[in-house]
């Protein structure tokens, strides 16, 4: 199999004047997180989570800024971001719909749910709606095989889905009646 390579050496990084790592974030990193580790590099995950939670993704400029604070090479930050699929290297929609595509869900009609979402939003897997409201992705097993098919709306778990229920949930997000928590939260309340 041929390896696909990128010419990273000559790649240009889009930058903006305002740093992504705000003064407040830098202070938190230096004062709260870095002291917990033997080396500043130990705070890399904390720094990446901070950026991703704030912006929804991790821009390359932010990777450089993190590297500077942690005194590591920018390539080490990039390696980490590209290794873990939870980190986003490009911006995504306001709401992330993640449908499990692993075997239990596939047997229980996850594909029909994905198709229903694609039809409803007019996008394919991996795409974002034009209004920037929704991004659709597929994930491997999200640990809810017993209640397949399962999907996440942002961080909410929804179980025993049907195409109709999936579309209903999207409509709730669209019209502002969506109740965060998902079916996982309902179970915990019982
Ligand atoms: S296979 Fe979908 S949650 Fe496990």
Boltz pocket constraint, residues with backbone or C-beta under 6 A from the ligand:
constraints:
  - pocket:
      binder: B
      contacts: [[A, 100], [A, 101], [A, 102], [A, 103], [A, 104], [A, 105], [A, 106], [A, 140], [A, 141], [A, 142], [A, 143], [A, 144], [A, 145], [A, 146], [A, 148], [A, 149], [A, 150]]
      max_distance: 6.0
